[in-house]
């Protein structure tokens, strides 16, 4: 009987913690965000190479645009976005030229974290062995 009560208590505690976790995200606020974009290229299991540079993202209610201050960090783009739980989906709709690797375009699902001022987006691209990290701060 003690085991039953103990495991029931643990189960209820875990449920409460999970409920609080999903409520920890603030409601996303459209606006202009400045920060850093980084891409990490993984080579086998032995090493990696990272590039990063300043970036600006502008979000409206349903669309976004992004541009980097350094060439292709990130590639300039824009389109529609949506937020589903802890995932932000970017759908780039800008025509791009052919002089660079199109797999660098920010597109698809990103893990999303927002605290009311700071925005973090992260995408692991297992197909191309890349990891996109975006850290942004909302302008006042």
TILO-526726 format. One record per residue: residue number from 0; residue in three letters; x, y, z of N, C-alpha, C in turn. Coordinates in nm, 4 decimals, always signed. Layout:
BEGIN
NUM, ALA, X, Y, Z, X, Y, Z, X, Y, Z
...
***
This chain:
BEGIN
0, UNK, +0.0821, -0.1186, +0.0000, +0.0000, +0.0000, +0.0000, +0.0874, +0.1263, +0.0000
1, UNK, +0.2019, +0.1221, +0.0757, +0.2909, +0.2371, +0.0799, +0.3469, +0.2663, -0.0589
2, UNK, +0.3824, +0.1611, -0.1332, +0.4337, +0.1799, -0.2689, +0.3299, +0.2451, -0.3582
3, UNK, +0.2061, +0.2044, -0.3484, +0.0992, +0.2613, -0.4292, +0.0848, +0.4106, -0.4005
4, UNK, +0.0843, +0.4479, -0.2738, +0.0701, +0.5888, -0.2364, +0.1916, +0.6680, -0.2849
5, UNK, +0.3109, +0.6119, -0.2681, +0.4324, +0.6791, -0.3105, +0.4321, +0.7034, -0.4614
6, UNK, +0.4013, +0.6000, -0.5402, +0.4014, +0.6144, -0.6856, +0.2886, +0.7049, -0.7335
7, UNK, +0.1758, +0.7052, -0.6669, +0.0668, +0.7966, -0.7009, +0.1098, +0.9402, -0.6763
8, UNK, +0.1764, +0.9642, -0.5628, +0.2264, +1.0977, -0.5321, +0.3276, +1.1437, -0.6374
9, UNK, +0.4209, +1.0563, -0.6759, +0.5214, +1.0894, -0.7781, +0.4540, +1.1197, -0.9114
10, UNK, +0.3542, +1.0401, -0.9476, +0.2823, +1.0613, -1.0737, +0.2139, +1.1981, -1.0739
11, UNK, +0.1466, +1.2328, -0.9658, +0.0772, +1.3622, -0.9574, +0.1787, +1.4762, -0.9617
12, UNK, +0.2907, +1.4604, -0.8921, +0.3946, +1.5622, -0.8929, +0.4502, +1.5828, -1.0338
13, UNK, +0.4761, +1.4753, -1.1056, +0.5278, +1.4859, -1.2426, +0.4263, +1.5538, -1.3342
14, UNK, +0.2998, +1.5211, -1.3176, +0.1958, +1.5858, -1.3988, +0.1934, +1.7353, -1.3741
15, UNK, +0.2039, +1.7755, -1.2487, +0.2038, +1.9181, -1.2155, +0.3249, +1.9886, -1.2738
16, UNK, +0.4416, +1.9265, -1.2662, +0.5624, +1.9867, -1.3225, +0.5517, +2.0019, -1.4732
17, UNK, +0.4953, +1.9021, -1.5417, +0.4782, +1.9102, -1.6871, +0.3784, +2.0185, -1.7233
18, UNK, +0.2734, +2.0354, -1.6453, +0.1765, +2.1415, -1.6725, +0.2433, +2.2776, -1.6592
19, UNK, +0.3252, +2.2974, -1.5579, +0.3941, +2.4246, -1.5397, +0.4945, +2.4496, -1.6505
20, UNK, +0.5591, +2.3451, -1.7007, +0.6567, +2.3604, -1.8078, +0.5912, +2.4175, -1.9325
21, UNK, +0.4767, +2.3662, -1.9720, +0.4129, +2.4142, -2.0933, +0.3619, +2.5566, -2.0770
22, UNK, +0.3364, +2.6011, -1.9555, +0.2902, +2.7367, -1.9321, +0.4047, +2.8349, -1.9138
23, UNK, +0.5299, +2.7873, -1.9176, +0.6442, +2.8742, -1.8929, +0.6740, +2.9647, -2.0127
24, UNK, +0.6221, +2.9333, -2.1309, +0.6442, +3.0181, -2.2473, +0.5511, +3.1385, -2.2419
25, UNK, +0.6068, +3.2541, -2.2695, +0.5267, +3.3746, -2.2817, +0.4597, +3.3753, -2.4188
26, UNK, +0.3542, +3.4521, -2.4327, +0.2895, +3.4673, -2.5628, +0.3830, +3.5487, -2.6514
27, UNK, +0.4110, +3.4952, -2.7702, +0.5047, +3.5602, -2.8613, +0.4531, +3.6963, -2.9038
28, UNK, +0.5449, +3.7930, -2.9115, +0.5109, +3.9300, -2.9484, +0.5799, +3.9666, -3.0795
29, UNK, +0.5023, +3.9989, -3.1828, +0.5638, +4.0456, -3.3070, +0.6479, +4.1704, -3.2815
30, UNK, +0.7446, +4.1938, -3.3672, +0.8309, +4.3107, -3.3541, +0.9645, +4.2859, -3.4202
31, UNK, +1.0598, +4.3736, -3.3928, +1.1950, +4.3628, -3.4464, +1.2851, +4.3024, -3.3398
32, UNK, +1.3610, +4.2029, -3.3801, +1.4507, +4.1311, -3.2893, +1.5916, +4.1335, -3.3481
33, UNK, +1.6885, +4.1649, -3.2660, +1.8291, +4.1665, -3.3074, +1.9068, +4.0668, -3.2226
34, UNK, +2.0084, +4.0070, -3.2833, +2.0885, +3.9121, -3.2073, +2.1910, +3.8427, -3.2929
35, UNK, +2.2101, +3.7145, -3.2656, +2.3147, +3.6366, -3.3301, +2.2574, +3.5113, -3.3940
36, UNK, +2.3016, +3.4859, -3.5158, +2.2711, +3.3611, -3.5854, +2.3997, +3.2801, -3.5928
37, UNK, +2.3913, +3.1521, -3.5574, +2.5070, +3.0625, -3.5664, +2.4677, +2.9357, -3.6384
38, UNK, +2.5597, +2.8860, -3.7174, +2.5409, +2.7551, -3.7794, +2.6639, +2.6716, -3.7477
39, UNK, +2.6385, +2.5516, -3.7016, +2.7463, +2.4596, -3.6662, +2.7403, +2.3437, -3.7639
40, UNK, +2.8495, +2.3200, -3.8332, +2.8607, +2.2085, -3.9268, +2.9328, +2.0957, -3.8535
41, UNK, +2.8716, +1.9805, -3.8465, +2.9327, +1.8655, -3.7798, +2.9969, +1.7751, -3.8846
42, UNK, +3.1219, +1.7394, -3.8613, +3.1948, +1.6506, -3.9506, +3.2199, +1.5193, -3.8782
43, UNK, +3.1490, +1.4156, -3.9208, +3.1590, +1.2849, -3.8559, +3.1382, +1.3025, -3.7058
44, UNK, +3.2114, +1.2314, -3.6254, +3.1973, +1.2458, -3.4805, +3.3161, +1.3184, -3.4191
45, UNK, +3.4142, +1.3537, -3.5020, +3.5386, +1.4079, -3.4489, +3.5429, +1.5592, -3.4367
46, UNK, +3.4660, +1.6309, -3.5142, +3.4804, +1.7746, -3.5083, +3.3630, +1.8496, -3.5653
47, UNK, +3.3711, +1.9800, -3.5493, +3.2677, +2.0668, -3.6037, +3.3297, +2.2014, -3.6369
48, UNK, +3.2565, +2.2780, -3.7143, +3.2997, +2.4102, -3.7555, +3.1806, +2.5033, -3.7410
49, UNK, +3.1998, +2.6192, -3.6816, +3.0887, +2.7110, -3.6577, +3.1133, +2.8450, -3.7258
50, UNK, +3.0062, +2.9021, -3.7788, +3.0042, +3.0387, -3.8307, +2.8931, +3.1122, -3.7567
51, UNK, +2.9147, +3.2385, -3.7257, +2.8079, +3.3165, -3.6636, +2.8226, +3.4630, -3.7008
52, UNK, +2.7121, +3.5342, -3.6891, +2.7118, +3.6756, -3.7197, +2.5848, +3.7420, -3.6722
53, UNK, +2.5844, +3.8745, -3.6670, +2.4661, +3.9480, -3.6234, +2.3518, +3.9325, -3.7233
54, UNK, +2.2298, +3.9276, -3.6705, +2.1117, +3.9099, -3.7558, +1.9957, +3.9911, -3.7007
55, UNK, +1.9067, +4.0294, -3.7898, +1.7835, +4.0994, -3.7531, +1.6654, +4.0224, -3.8101
56, UNK, +1.5662, +3.9979, -3.7251, +1.4414, +3.9341, -3.7654, +1.3286, +4.0313, -3.7358
57, UNK, +1.2362, +4.0441, -3.8310, +1.1169, +4.1258, -3.8110, +0.9961, +4.0338, -3.8241
58, UNK, +0.9165, +4.0272, -3.7184, +0.7968, +3.9435, -3.7155, +0.6729, +4.0323, -3.7124
59, UNK, +0.5754, +4.0003, -3.7985, +0.4420, +4.0583, -3.7866, +0.3546, +3.9488, -3.7257
60, UNK, +0.2231, +3.9619, -3.7355, +0.1360, +3.8594, -3.6776, +0.1536, +3.7231, -3.7439
61, UNK, +0.1784, +3.7194, -3.8747, +0.1882, +3.5903, -3.9442, +0.3077, +3.5789, -4.0377
62, UNK, +0.3871, +3.6852, -4.0528, +0.4997, +3.6792, -4.1461, +0.6284, +3.7240, -4.0772
63, UNK, +0.7399, +3.6944, -4.1427, +0.8702, +3.7325, -4.0890, +0.9634, +3.7660, -4.2042
64, UNK, +1.0681, +3.8391, -4.1718, +1.1795, +3.8594, -4.2635, +1.3072, +3.8544, -4.1801
65, UNK, +1.4152, +3.8128, -4.2424, +1.5428, +3.8078, -4.1709, +1.6536, +3.8533, -4.2642
66, UNK, +1.7552, +3.9109, -4.2034, +1.8731, +3.9505, -4.2788, +1.9931, +3.9482, -4.1844
67, UNK, +2.1044, +3.9117, -4.2400, +2.2285, +3.9112, -4.1639, +2.3155, +4.0270, -4.2048
68, UNK, +2.4039, +4.0654, -4.1164, +2.4971, +4.1730, -4.1492, +2.6183, +4.1188, -4.2216
69, UNK, +2.6428, +3.9879, -4.2110, +2.7499, +3.9230, -4.2840, +2.6881, +3.8382, -4.3946
70, UNK, +2.7598, +3.8183, -4.5005, +2.7090, +3.7459, -4.6167, +2.6623, +3.6052, -4.5781
71, UNK, +2.5344, +3.5769, -4.6029, +2.4710, +3.4464, -4.5830, +2.4699, +3.3984, -4.4375
72, UNK, +2.4810, +3.4886, -4.3425, +2.4726, +3.4509, -4.2011, +2.3607, +3.5274, -4.1321
73, UNK, +2.2391, +3.4877, -4.1427, +2.1809, +3.3855, -4.2286, +2.1537, +3.4425, -4.3666
74, UNK, +2.1183, +3.3548, -4.4639, +2.0730, +3.4070, -4.5925, +1.9480, +3.4920, -4.5709
75, UNK, +1.9415, +3.6079, -4.6360, +1.8219, +3.6910, -4.6229, +1.7017, +3.6121, -4.6702
76, UNK, +1.5914, +3.6310, -4.6013, +1.4722, +3.5564, -4.6384, +1.3502, +3.6113, -4.5694
77, UNK, +1.2416, +3.5418, -4.5865, +1.1172, +3.5828, -4.5239, +1.0030, +3.4987, -4.5754
78, UNK, +0.8927, +3.5125, -4.5096, +0.7750, +3.4368, -4.5480, +0.6768, +3.4316, -4.4336
79, UNK, +0.6145, +3.3183, -4.4179, +0.5147, +3.3004, -4.3125, +0.5749, +3.2197, -4.1980
80, UNK, +0.5200, +3.2414, -4.0781, +0.5603, +3.1592, -3.9649, +0.4374, +3.1224, -3.8847
81, UNK, +0.4490, +3.0156, -3.8088, +0.3431, +2.9764, -3.7163, +0.4088, +2.9173, -3.5927
82, UNK, +0.3358, +2.9212, -3.4834, +0.3849, +2.8662, -3.3577, +0.2872, +2.7597, -3.3120
83, UNK, +0.3413, +2.6412, -3.2872, +0.2616, +2.5285, -3.2407, +0.3304, +2.4765, -3.1152
84, UNK, +0.2774, +2.5119, -2.9993, +0.3400, +2.4704, -2.8738, +0.4779, +2.5294, -2.8603
85, UNK, +0.5794, +2.4456, -2.8528, +0.7169, +2.4897, -2.8369, +0.7951, +2.4806, -2.9677
86, UNK, +0.7222, +2.4854, -3.0804, +0.7829, +2.4789, -3.2138, +0.7410, +2.6035, -3.2928
87, UNK, +0.8389, +2.6686, -3.3559, +0.8095, +2.7751, -3.4512, +0.8432, +2.7207, -3.5891
88, UNK, +0.7483, +2.7311, -3.6813, +0.7679, +2.6824, -3.8178, +0.7897, +2.8032, -3.9084
89, UNK, +0.9055, +2.8076, -3.9731, +0.9360, +2.9123, -4.0704, +0.9158, +2.8563, -4.2101
90, UNK, +0.8428, +2.9293, -4.2926, +0.8175, +2.8893, -4.4303, +0.8704, +2.9998, -4.5216
91, UNK, +0.9966, +2.9877, -4.5629, +1.0612, +3.0895, -4.6449, +0.9976, +3.0913, -4.7835
92, UNK, +0.9560, +3.2110, -4.8279, +0.8875, +3.2244, -4.9563, +0.9566, +3.3249, -5.0480
93, UNK, +1.0779, +3.3659, -5.0119, +1.1516, +3.4648, -5.0899, +1.2269, +3.3943, -5.2025
94, UNK, +1.2225, +3.4483, -5.3250, +1.3043, +3.3902, -5.4322, +1.4523, +3.4111, -5.4000
95, UNK, +1.5321, +3.3066, -5.4162, +1.6749, +3.3134, -5.3863, +1.7552, +3.2889, -5.5129
96, UNK, +1.8723, +3.3504, -5.5179, +1.9618, +3.3294, -5.6307, +2.0343, +3.1956, -5.6144
97, UNK, +2.1035, +3.1534, -5.7168, +2.1635, +3.0194, -5.7181, +2.3094, +3.0162, -5.6743
98, UNK, +2.3633, +3.1282, -5.6222, +2.5073, +3.1298, -5.5948, +2.5468, +3.0706, -5.4592
99, UNK, +2.4532, +3.0123, -5.3862, +2.4884, +2.9539, -5.2567, +2.4065, +2.8272, -5.2324
100, UNK, +2.4395, +2.7585, -5.1268, +2.3750, +2.6331, -5.0884, +2.2353, +2.6618, -5.0304
101, UNK, +2.1315, +2.6246, -5.1017, +1.9956, +2.6538, -5.0589, +1.9554, +2.5797, -4.9313
102, UNK, +2.0295, +2.4776, -4.8933, +1.9955, +2.4092, -4.7681, +2.0274, +2.4959, -4.6466
103, UNK, +2.0946, +2.6104, -4.6673, +2.1217, +2.7038, -4.5579, +2.0020, +2.7937, -4.5272
104, UNK, +1.9043, +2.7981, -4.6166, +1.7870, +2.8834, -4.5971, +1.7112, +2.8366, -4.4732
105, UNK, +1.6714, +2.9321, -4.3914, +1.5984, +2.9006, -4.2688, +1.4557, +2.8615, -4.3054
106, UNK, +1.4267, +2.7342, -4.2891, +1.2977, +2.6797, -4.3299, +1.2672, +2.5598, -4.2409
107, UNK, +1.1427, +2.5410, -4.2062, +1.1039, +2.4230, -4.1310, +1.0817, +2.4502, -3.9834
108, UNK, +1.0879, +2.3429, -3.9044, +1.0573, +2.3493, -3.7615, +1.1804, +2.3841, -3.6790
109, UNK, +1.1608, +2.4768, -3.5862, +1.2644, +2.5185, -3.4928, +1.2112, +2.5031, -3.3516
110, UNK, +1.2922, +2.4494, -3.2616, +1.2563, +2.4542, -3.1203, +1.2529, +2.6008, -3.0822
111, UNK, +1.1529, +2.6377, -3.0040, +1.1236, +2.7782, -2.9803, +1.1144, +2.8036, -2.8306
112, UNK, +1.1774, +2.9124, -2.7847, +1.1694, +2.9551, -2.6457, +1.1617, +3.1065, -2.6429
113, UNK, +1.0661, +3.1603, -2.5687, +1.0466, +3.3049, -2.5603, +1.0063, +3.3403, -2.4184
114, UNK, +1.0735, +3.4399, -2.3589, +1.0422, +3.4775, -2.2207, +0.9790, +3.6155, -2.2093
115, UNK, +0.9333, +3.6717, -2.3206, +0.8752, +3.8050, -2.3200, +0.9687, +3.9081, -2.3805
116, UNK, +1.0981, +3.8794, -2.3836, +1.1971, +3.9701, -2.4404, +1.3018, +3.8966, -2.5240
117, UNK, +1.3432, +3.7797, -2.4793, +1.4464, +3.7007, -2.5471, +1.3824, +3.5867, -2.6250
118, UNK, +1.4293, +3.5684, -2.7471, +1.3799, +3.4623, -2.8345, +1.4970, +3.3725, -2.8726
119, UNK, +1.4766, +3.2425, -2.8580, +1.5777, +3.1447, -2.8996, +1.5126, +3.0460, -2.9940
120, UNK, +1.5742, +3.0258, -3.1096, +1.5300, +2.9268, -3.2070, +1.6447, +2.8307, -3.2315
121, UNK, +1.6123, +2.7039, -3.2422, +1.7160, +2.6028, -3.2628, +1.6628, +2.4951, -3.3562
122, UNK, +1.7424, +2.4591, -3.4548, +1.7051, +2.3540, -3.5495, +1.8241, +2.2618, -3.5706
123, UNK, +1.8000, +2.1332, -3.5558, +1.9026, +2.0334, -3.5842, +1.8694, +1.9709, -3.7188
124, UNK, +1.9579, +1.9905, -3.8144, +1.9413, +1.9383, -3.9493, +2.0272, +1.8126, -3.9616
125, UNK, +1.9681, +1.6983, -3.9286, +2.0428, +1.5719, -3.9288, +2.0825, +1.5293, -4.0694
126, UNK, +2.0049, +1.5669, -4.1688, +2.0350, +1.5275, -4.3066, +2.1661, +1.5904, -4.3539
127, UNK, +2.1874, +1.7179, -4.3208, +2.3066, +1.7895, -4.3659, +2.4095, +1.8077, -4.2536
128, UNK, +2.3876, +1.7444, -4.1387, +2.4793, +1.7532, -4.0242, +2.5056, +1.8971, -3.9825
129, UNK, +2.3959, +1.9734, -3.9661, +2.4060, +2.1135, -3.9265, +2.3170, +2.1411, -3.8070
130, UNK, +2.3518, +2.2465, -3.7384, +2.2766, +2.2877, -3.6204, +2.2629, +2.4396, -3.6287
131, UNK, +2.1382, +2.4892, -3.6420, +2.1127, +2.6329, -3.6479, +2.0756, +2.6821, -3.5081
132, UNK, +2.1400, +2.7876, -3.4612, +2.1085, +2.8510, -3.3328, +2.0857, +2.9998, -3.3554
133, UNK, +1.9734, +3.0490, -3.3058, +1.9412, +3.1897, -3.3228, +1.9035, +3.2450, -3.1855
134, UNK, +1.9781, +3.3464, -3.1394, +1.9505, +3.4133, -3.0129, +1.9166, +3.5584, -3.0437
135, UNK, +1.7963, +3.6015, -3.0079, +1.7502, +3.7361, -3.0419, +1.6920, +3.8056, -2.9203
136, UNK, +1.6982, +3.9396, -2.9218, +1.6391, +4.0221, -2.8178, +1.5463, +4.1210, -2.8849
137, UNK, +1.4257, +4.1359, -2.8282, +1.3254, +4.2257, -2.8854, +1.3647, +4.3709, -2.8634
138, UNK, +1.3543, +4.4519, -2.9704, +1.3756, +4.5964, -2.9569, +1.2587, +4.6573, -2.8822
139, UNK, +1.2861, +4.7630, -2.8081, +1.1770, +4.8316, -2.7352, +1.0972, +4.9213, -2.8246
***
